[in-house]
């Protein structure tokens, strides 16, 4: 690549010269680069430069993604930007699939990359090919696997979205028990990670989940006839990026708050399929998602980019968009895998008979 560039420049600027000595230097530099290895664990070890990674990915020509709804954290624009930037066709497999479904159908559908909740990434780590993106050091240690099997791209807080024309701003989840609030979860907590997160946010006590507290609150709402579906609700418990996107579209009709004392956070992590049919394109996708451009595009969808703090320090974060994110009462509380497992077991036993 360097030699061809030098030769082209020589044709235009003959007198300025990419002469023999320059070509020799370029050849030496090219020889220092590693052989292209599309299954390598880093850009440097597998390709040497982004240009060589792009060339390898373009030779593959396609990328299979799964479980990426176009309206979710701006993935529609992200997918289109990547496809246009690198001239690579993106096949969007089962956009509505859950994290569990992604792993269950991986052998059949052959996605190149995964977008997963952290607990499912831990569960499915054996299916992933370790790959450390260039921004690896910017990612907090607690949201990445040390080997590079998976790593968080974006996160958010569980939030309360509400119609200010119908109800007062709720200061806590307990406020939802007051008259007038018609409440919806984002799905069934036994099947939806977002709805499960809503119950867990309502269960937070002194920074730790108490599943029985969350189930009790929604059981009382059910008994009062005020636990409903989204079309009838004036309050929706969901991830803040979803409520914030709705608020941006309906500024006077929808607001979002993250209650103090219930700052439950969650991350979505990325991974490369060990059996990816397009391994170079898979790694290019990860480099794009974790680049400044990709992280700012995620933030445009009201997600909180995993490299956000480092980008802010470097001056590459879109601070205007950052100001539009819902204000958080403090650092996110992240449930541990044992806490999440125990809570899921409790809901499996109690939700149907208490809430139905």
Secondary structure, 3 states (H helix, E strand, C coil): CHHHHHHHHHHHCCCCCCCHHHHHHHHHHHHHCCCCCCCCCEHHHHCCCHHHHHHHHHHHCEEEEECCCCCCCCHHHHHHHHHHHHCCEEEEECCCCCHHHHHHCHHHHCCCEEEEEHHHHHHCHHHEECCECCCHHHCCHHHECCCCCCEEEEEEEEEEEECCCCCCCCCCCHHHHCCCCCEEECCCCCCCHHHHHHHHHHCEECCEECHHHHHHHHHHHHHCCCECCCCCCCEEEEEHHHHHHHHHHCCCCCEEECCCCCCEEEEEEEEEECCCCCHHHHHHHHHHHCCHHHHHHHHHCCCEECCHHHHHHHCCCCHHHHCCCCCCCCCCECCCHHHHHHHHHHHHHHHHHHCC
